[in-house]
Every structure is written in structure tokens, then in C-alpha cells.
Amino acid sequence: MFHEEEWRVRRFGRCTTSSSQDAWFPDPARGTEGLAHQRRQAAEACARCPVQYECLILALDHEINEGVSWGIWGGVCARDRRQAIEHATERHHGTPDARDVAQDLLVNLSPQAVDRIA
């Protein structure tokens, strides 16, 4: 569905040029401290990425349609993406749009990333 976004993420994503994938695919967060650490790690891993918004759209679209959440995508950890999808589903009484959820997440979790929303 989001072929252009997928192409851009694969071509320009910071994660695609990194020698280590550890920053983007950490072990699941455990407890409050673990979640706080993972949120900081997500923000740092994706800071200044030119395709952060597109990446987040891809992750959310996959999670909305497949129900599977893992890793850091678009600067947002899996738990925060799942919660955003749950809230959007309740608010819209049905399947949410990945673009709308991505925009809400970036505005709330990463205000500096708002400039990247196209």
C-alpha cells in the first residue's frame, strides 16, 4: 500500500546504513525504567532521520493489518505504537489510518520530528 514510503525508507533510512541493528531492535522493555530507556533509545536512534515519518507509517500499517509489533520504527518503540493504535481504534470505532496515527504519535512523542511530516 505504501510503496513510495517503503522505497524511501530503504534508500534513505539511518537504520539501513548502520553497521549495527541493535539500536533499532532492542530486547523487549521490562518495567518502567526499561520502557523509559527504550523510549530514549528510540528517539536517539531515529533522530535526524530524513524518513522518520514514512518509517513510522510503514510500521503502523503493518501492525494495524497484521497485529505484530516489534523494534523501533520512526523513533517510536513497539509499546507506544500498540497503545496509539488501541486509542485510535477506540476513538474511530474501527480500523485507524496509519498516517493519522503516525502524525499523532510524532506530535506527542517527538515534537522536533514534526518538521519531517510531509
N, C-alpha and C positions, 0 to 999 in steps of 0.2 A: 504494500500500500504506500509506503513512504520510500520509494526507490531513490529519489534525489537525495533525501536526507541520509539514507544508508551509504550512498556513494560518497557524499561529502564527509561523513564521519570516518569512513575507511581511509579516505585520502588525506584529511587534514587533522584528525583527532590526535591529541597529545599522546593518548594511550597506544596508538598504532606505531609510534616512533620510539617508544620506550623499550629499553632492554629488559626491564623487569615489569611483570604484570601484578606484582604483589600489592601495589598501591590501589589497584582497581578491583581486585578480587580477594579481599581480606577474609579471615575466618569470621563466622557469624558473631555479632556483638552479643556479649553477655553482661547483663546488669546495666545500671545507669551509667557507671563510669565507662564501660565498654561501648555503649551507644554514643556517649559524648565524644569519645576518642574516634569512633568511626565517622561521626559527622564532621569532625575537624579534618580527618584524613580525606574524606570525600571532597570537602571544599578546597583543600590544598592540592589534591591530585588533579582536579579539573580547573583550577584557577588559570585564567588567561587562555583557556582552550577556545579556539575560534568556532567550534561546532558544539559547544556545550548544550545549547537548546535543542539542536537536532538529535543529539545523542540521547537526551532525556526523553524526547518524543518516541524514539525507537524503543527504548526500554519500557516505557509506559504502554505503548501499543502492544508489545509482546506480552506484558504482564496482564493487561486487560483481556486479551484474547486467549492467552494460554494459561494464565493463573500461576506463573512461575516467576519468582523474584530472586535475584542474586547479584552480588557485586555492586560496584559503584558505577553509576551511569549518569552523565550530566551533572556531576557534583552532588548527587543525592544517593544516600545509602538505601538499601533494599527495604528496610523497615519504614522509612519515611515515605517511600514510593507506595508501598502497600497501604499505609494509612491514608495517604492522599486519594488513592483510588477508592477506598472504602467510603471516605467522606463524600467524594464526588458522586459515587453511585447512590448514596442515600439522598444527597441534595437533588439529583436529577431523576431519581426514581427509575434508574435504568443504567445502561452502559454509558460511561462517560467518554468524552472525546480526549484522546491523548494530548492534543495540542493545548486544550484548555487546562488540563491537569498540570502539564509541564509549565505553563505560564504561571499558574498559581503557586506552584512549588518554588520556582525561581524567585518570584517576587517575595515570598515569605521566608525562604531559607537563605537566599543568596542575592541580596539587593544589588550588589555590584555586577551581577550577571544579567540584570535586566537590559542593559545596553545591547546584549547579544541576541535578544528576542527579535526575530525578523518579522 
